[in-house]
Amino acid sequence: MARTDKIVGYSPTGKLADVTPDLAASGVETAFRMLEGRWKMVIIFHLFDRQVLRFSELERAIPGVSQKMLIQQLRDLERDGIVERQIYAQVPPKVEYRLTDWGQAMCPALDSLLEWAAQKPASPADPAPAA
């Protein structure tokens, strides 16, 4: 049985003995595919912080992203069920974005990933910390 920790909750069949390295790798690949893209994680972290953001607020919060790319990344996140979009019928149009409950459920996993990254031992190739 392949697992990453003593307690593993990932098992489509509910049986830990059924989790193979291929199954685990496939699950991780699927998750990373949903989150790949230069701006998706930035968008997600802004939505974690502010809960609901209008398109223009996201655009201002992420100055390096083009409008076209922001729209594309938001549509991908919406298609994958991570973000939901609310359109208000008014002039000018008002569009708000928020994480779905499923998107919010990713928070502990991302916190764990950040904690793991912060524990990286320094290496000679790492840049010196800013003074």
C-alpha positions as CSV (number, residue, x, y, z in Angstrom):
1,M,0.0,0.0,0.0
2,A,1.3,3.5,-0.9
3,R,0.7,6.3,1.5
4,T,2.2,9.6,2.5
5,D,1.5,9.4,6.2
6,K,0.3,6.9,8.8
7,I,-3.3,8.1,8.4
8,V,-4.5,8.3,4.8
9,G,-7.9,9.6,3.9
10,Y,-7.6,9.2,0.2
11,S,-9.1,6.1,-1.1
12,P,-11.8,6.1,-3.7
13,T,-12.9,2.6,-2.5
14,G,-12.6,3.4,1.2
15,K,-10.0,0.8,1.6
16,L,-6.4,1.9,2.3
17,A,-5.0,-1.3,0.9
18,D,-6.4,-0.3,-2.5
19,V,-4.2,2.9,-2.6
20,T,-1.4,2.1,-5.0
21,P,1.5,4.4,-6.0
22,D,-0.2,4.8,-9.4
23,L,-3.5,5.7,-7.9
24,A,-1.9,8.3,-5.5
25,A,0.1,9.8,-8.4
26,S,-3.0,10.0,-10.5
27,G,-4.9,11.8,-7.8
28,V,-2.0,14.3,-7.2
29,E,-1.7,14.9,-11.0
30,T,-5.5,15.6,-11.2
31,A,-5.2,18.1,-8.3
32,F,-2.2,19.8,-9.7
33,R,-3.8,20.1,-13.1
34,M,-6.7,22.0,-11.6
35,L,-4.3,24.4,-9.8
36,E,-1.6,24.8,-12.5
37,G,-1.2,28.2,-14.1
38,R,0.8,31.2,-13.0
39,W,-2.1,33.0,-11.5
40,K,-4.5,30.4,-10.1
41,M,-2.9,30.1,-6.7
42,V,-2.6,33.9,-6.4
43,I,-6.3,34.2,-7.1
44,I,-7.2,31.5,-4.6
45,F,-5.1,33.2,-1.8
46,H,-6.7,36.5,-2.5
47,L,-10.2,34.9,-2.2
48,F,-9.1,33.1,1.0
49,D,-8.2,36.5,2.4
50,R,-11.2,38.6,1.3
51,Q,-13.9,35.9,0.8
52,V,-15.7,37.8,-2.1
53,L,-14.0,40.0,-4.7
54,R,-15.3,41.8,-7.7
55,F,-13.4,41.3,-11.0
56,S,-12.0,44.8,-10.8
57,E,-10.7,44.2,-7.2
58,L,-8.9,41.0,-8.3
59,E,-7.5,42.9,-11.3
60,R,-6.1,45.6,-8.9
61,A,-4.9,43.0,-6.4
62,I,-2.8,41.2,-9.0
63,P,-1.2,43.9,-11.1
64,G,1.0,41.6,-13.2
65,V,-1.9,39.7,-14.8
66,S,-3.5,40.7,-18.0
67,Q,-7.3,41.0,-18.1
68,K,-7.5,38.2,-20.7
69,M,-5.4,35.8,-18.5
70,L,-7.3,36.7,-15.3
71,I,-10.6,35.9,-17.1
72,Q,-9.2,32.6,-18.4
73,Q,-7.8,31.5,-15.0
74,L,-11.1,32.4,-13.3
75,R,-13.1,30.5,-15.9
76,D,-10.8,27.4,-15.4
77,L,-11.2,27.6,-11.6
78,E,-15.0,28.0,-12.0
79,R,-15.1,25.0,-14.4
80,D,-13.3,22.9,-11.9
81,G,-15.7,23.9,-9.1
82,I,-13.1,25.8,-7.0
83,V,-14.5,29.3,-7.6
84,E,-18.1,30.4,-8.2
85,R,-19.1,33.5,-10.1
86,Q,-22.1,35.7,-9.3
87,I,-23.3,38.1,-12.0
88,Y,-25.6,40.9,-11.0
89,A,-28.0,42.3,-13.7
90,Q,-27.2,45.9,-13.5
91,V,-25.4,48.6,-15.5
92,P,-22.4,48.6,-15.4
93,P,-22.3,44.8,-14.9
94,K,-21.2,43.6,-11.5
95,V,-19.4,40.2,-11.2
96,E,-18.2,38.8,-7.9
97,Y,-16.1,35.7,-7.3
98,R,-15.8,33.6,-4.2
99,L,-14.4,30.2,-3.4
100,T,-16.9,27.3,-3.3
101,D,-17.2,25.3,-0.1
102,W,-15.0,22.7,-1.9
103,G,-12.5,25.5,-2.7
104,Q,-12.5,26.6,0.9
105,A,-11.8,23.1,2.0
106,M,-8.4,23.3,0.3
107,C,-7.2,25.9,2.9
108,P,-5.7,23.3,5.4
109,A,-3.9,21.5,2.6
110,L,-2.4,24.8,1.3
111,D,-1.4,25.8,4.9
112,S,0.4,22.5,5.2
113,L,2.1,23.0,1.9
114,L,3.3,26.5,3.0
115,E,4.5,25.1,6.3
116,W,6.4,22.4,4.5
117,A,8.0,24.9,2.1
118,A,9.1,27.1,5.0
119,Q,11.0,24.2,6.5
120,K,13.3,23.9,3.5
121,P,16.9,23.7,4.6
122,A,19.0,26.5,3.3
123,S,21.4,25.6,0.5
124,P,24.3,27.5,-1.0
125,A,22.3,28.2,-4.2
126,D,19.5,30.0,-2.2
127,P,19.7,33.8,-2.3
128,A,20.7,35.6,0.9
129,P,17.7,36.9,3.0
130,A,16.9,40.5,2.6
131,A,18.3,42.8,5.3
